[in-house]
Amino acid sequence: MHKLNREISSLIDCTKCGNCCRKIKPVLNHSDIERFAKGLNISVAQFKEQYLVKCNEKGKFWFKTESCPFLSNNRCSQYLLRPADCRSYPHLHKKDFVFRLINVIENYAICPIVFNVYERLKSKLWHRGKIDEAI
């Protein structure tokens, strides 16, 4: 799975898509918020008021808008400031892939990398009965 992710990620230009920035709501933690506020030269309180709403997790936030407010022409206008969730998206490089399959399925319709990795994984392993070995 990780090998497929590396191969496919190298072939796809995310700036031609931007779906993740339109459809995914990254969770911002305190460090993300401080980094943004400092980078934008505004206070943490002002950043929260202008851009964020509280999410279900205590002490964490989402952007107010469905699309990221920093998306411009399929690019992040604040790329160096982006949240940890955005930095690791689509999260296919992480361990324990099998325990996060629901997220993979959700991202399947959003991210061309996830779609292609998943489809290649299915075509390589589905009929061989070797799913567990690949993960």
N, C-alpha and C positions, 0 to 999 in steps of 0.2 A: 504494500500500500504506500509506504513512504517513498519507495523508488518510483512508483508511478506518479506520485505527487511532484517529485523533483523534475521528472521528465516533462510532464504536462505543464507545470508552472513555468518552465523555461520557454515554452512555445506560445504562451498566451500573454498578450499585452492588456493588462487590466485597464489602461486608460482608454481603450476602445469600447469599454463596457460601462463600468461605474455602477452596475446593478447593486452591489453591496452597499454603496453609499446612499442609494435610493430606498432600499428595502430593509436593511438590517439596522436595528437600533442597538448600537454598542452601549455597554454599561461603562460608565465613567466612574472611577474611584477618586479618592482625594488627590492622589498623585497626578492623575490625568488632569483634573480640574486646576490644580496649582500650576502645572506646566502650561496649560492653555492661557490662564490668566496672566502669568508672567510674560509669555510670548506675545500676547496681544496688548500688553502694557495696561491691563485693567485689574481691578480688585477681584478676588475670588467671589465675593458677594455679587459684584456686577456681572461677572461671567455667568454665575448661576441664574441670576434674575433674567438676563438677556437670552440665554441659550438652553437652559436645562429645566427638567421636571424630575421630581423624585420617582424612583422606580421601586419595585417590590422589595429589593434587598436593602437592608438598613445601611444608611450612609452612602448609597450609590445613586447615580442619576442617569437619565437618558436625555438626548436632545429633544427639544419641544416639537420639532418638525419631523415628519416621516423621513424626508431626505435630509442628509447631513447639511447643516447650514454652511459648511465650508467646501461643499462640492461645487466646482466650477469647470465646465467643459470636460467632464469625466475625470477630473483631477482634484486632489485635495489641495486646497489653497493654503492649508496649514499642515502640510505633510510631516514636518519635523515635530509638530506638537500633537499629532494624532494620538488617540487613546490606545491603551494596550490591546483592547479588543480588536481594534482596526489593524494594529501592527501584526497580530498573529492570524488574522483572517486569511484563508478559510479554515484554519485550525487543523488541517490534515496532517501537519507535521508532528502534532502532539502524540503522546503515548496513549495507549488504551483506546484505540479507535473503535473497537467493538462496543465499548460502553457509551459511546457518544453517537451511535448510529442515528438516533432521532434528529440530532442537529445536522448530520450529513444529509439526511432525507429532506429536511427543511431547506438547506442550502443548495440542494440539487437543482431546483428550479430557478435559482438566483445567480449562481456562479458557474461560468463555463469551466473553470478548473475542477470544481467538485463534480459537475456533470460528467466530464471526460474521464476523470480518475475513476469514478464509480462505474461508468460503462465499461471501461477497460478492465477493471477488476472483475466485473461480472463475466465479461467474455473470456477472460483468462482462466477463471477459477470455477465458475458456477457449475459446469457440467462435469468437472473433475472430482468434486467432493473435497476440495482442498482449501476451502475458505479459511478454516481455522489456522492452517499452516502459514497462509499469506499474511495474516494479521499479526 
